Structures are given as structure tokens and as C-alpha cells.
Amino acid sequence: MSLSVCKNPGVSASRHQQYPNYFILDGKIRIGRIYKEEAPTHPELPWFWSLMVRGKGQPNIQGHDATLPQAKAQFEASWRACKT
């Protein structure tokens, strides 16, 4: 099943334009988020992604990237690694 990206409905349209915020879905299950940080610690890496791994003893997996496509690619690679 392929992953899909949808706009976070809790973020207003005007705010989303400045600081995009997305949910990542595997089918109908929300498995993570990707969003552009307002004040990133490293300005060259403003996109934050977080994978919600459900399972005892499994931590969240997260990272920062320079662009949205890079963040999506890293998220998907981490998700695939978790599923195996």
C-alpha cells in the first residue's frame, strides 16, 4: 500500500501557506507528520518529519531535511525499514 500525504486539518489555510503541516497516511492509518518548523535549530534543515511507530519499546523515528521531497523520501525509507 502506498503512503499518502494530506494537509493537517488543524492548521488554518493562511498558516499552512507559511508553515506547511502534513499528516502521512498508510491507507487510512495516520503513521506520522511532516511540517516546516517556524524557528528551526538548523535553518538549512527546516523540514521536520516524525514517524509514529506503534509497538512496545519502539521509539518514534524522526529527522530534519532541507526540502519537503527529501523529508518525504527519508520518512518513507524509515517506514519501510520499520515494517521489515
Contacts in CASP RR format, 6 or more apart in sequence:
PFRMAT RR
TARGET T0000
AUTHOR 0000-0000-0000
METHOD contacts of the structure
MODEL  1
MSLSVCKNPGVSASRHQQYPNYFILDGKIRIGRIYKEEAPTHPELPWFWS
LMVRGKGQPNIQGHDATLPQAKAQFEASWRACKT
1 26 0 8 1.000
1 27 0 8 1.000
3 24 0 8 1.000
3 25 0 8 1.000
3 26 0 8 1.000
3 27 0 8 1.000
3 31 0 8 1.000
3 75 0 8 1.000
3 76 0 8 1.000
3 79 0 8 1.000
4 24 0 8 1.000
4 25 0 8 1.000
4 27 0 8 1.000
5 22 0 8 1.000
5 23 0 8 1.000
5 24 0 8 1.000
5 25 0 8 1.000
5 34 0 8 1.000
5 72 0 8 1.000
6 22 0 8 1.000
6 23 0 8 1.000
6 25 0 8 1.000
7 16 0 8 1.000
7 20 0 8 1.000
7 21 0 8 1.000
7 22 0 8 1.000
7 23 0 8 1.000
8 16 0 8 1.000
8 21 0 8 1.000
8 22 0 8 1.000
8 23 0 8 1.000
8 33 0 8 1.000
8 35 0 8 1.000
10 21 0 8 1.000
11 19 0 8 1.000
11 21 0 8 1.000
19 35 0 8 1.000
19 36 0 8 1.000
19 37 0 8 1.000
19 38 0 8 1.000
20 35 0 8 1.000
20 36 0 8 1.000
20 68 0 8 1.000
21 33 0 8 1.000
21 34 0 8 1.000
21 35 0 8 1.000
21 36 0 8 1.000
22 33 0 8 1.000
22 34 0 8 1.000
22 35 0 8 1.000
23 30 0 8 1.000
23 32 0 8 1.000
23 33 0 8 1.000
24 30 0 8 1.000
24 31 0 8 1.000
24 32 0 8 1.000
24 33 0 8 1.000
24 34 0 8 1.000
24 49 0 8 1.000
24 51 0 8 1.000
24 75 0 8 1.000
24 79 0 8 1.000
25 31 0 8 1.000
26 79 0 8 1.000
30 52 0 8 1.000
31 51 0 8 1.000
31 52 0 8 1.000
31 79 0 8 1.000
32 49 0 8 1.000
32 50 0 8 1.000
32 51 0 8 1.000
32 52 0 8 1.000
32 75 0 8 1.000
33 49 0 8 1.000
33 50 0 8 1.000
33 52 0 8 1.000
34 47 0 8 1.000
34 48 0 8 1.000
34 49 0 8 1.000
34 50 0 8 1.000
34 68 0 8 1.000
34 71 0 8 1.000
34 72 0 8 1.000
34 75 0 8 1.000
35 47 0 8 1.000
35 48 0 8 1.000
36 46 0 8 1.000
36 47 0 8 1.000
36 48 0 8 1.000
36 68 0 8 1.000
37 46 0 8 1.000
37 47 0 8 1.000
37 48 0 8 1.000
40 46 0 8 1.000
40 48 0 8 1.000
40 64 0 8 1.000
42 64 0 8 1.000
44 66 0 8 1.000
45 64 0 8 1.000
45 65 0 8 1.000
45 66 0 8 1.000
46 64 0 8 1.000
46 66 0 8 1.000
47 64 0 8 1.000
47 65 0 8 1.000
47 66 0 8 1.000
47 67 0 8 1.000
47 68 0 8 1.000
47 70 0 8 1.000
47 71 0 8 1.000
48 62 0 8 1.000
48 63 0 8 1.000
48 64 0 8 1.000
48 71 0 8 1.000
49 62 0 8 1.000
49 63 0 8 1.000
49 64 0 8 1.000
49 65 0 8 1.000
49 71 0 8 1.000
49 72 0 8 1.000
49 74 0 8 1.000
49 75 0 8 1.000
50 60 0 8 1.000
50 61 0 8 1.000
50 62 0 8 1.000
50 63 0 8 1.000
51 60 0 8 1.000
51 61 0 8 1.000
51 62 0 8 1.000
51 75 0 8 1.000
51 78 0 8 1.000
51 79 0 8 1.000
51 82 0 8 1.000
52 60 0 8 1.000
53 59 0 8 1.000
53 60 0 8 1.000
53 61 0 8 1.000
53 82 0 8 1.000
58 82 0 8 1.000
61 78 0 8 1.000
61 82 0 8 1.000
63 71 0 8 1.000
63 74 0 8 1.000
64 71 0 8 1.000
65 71 0 8 1.000
65 74 0 8 1.000
END
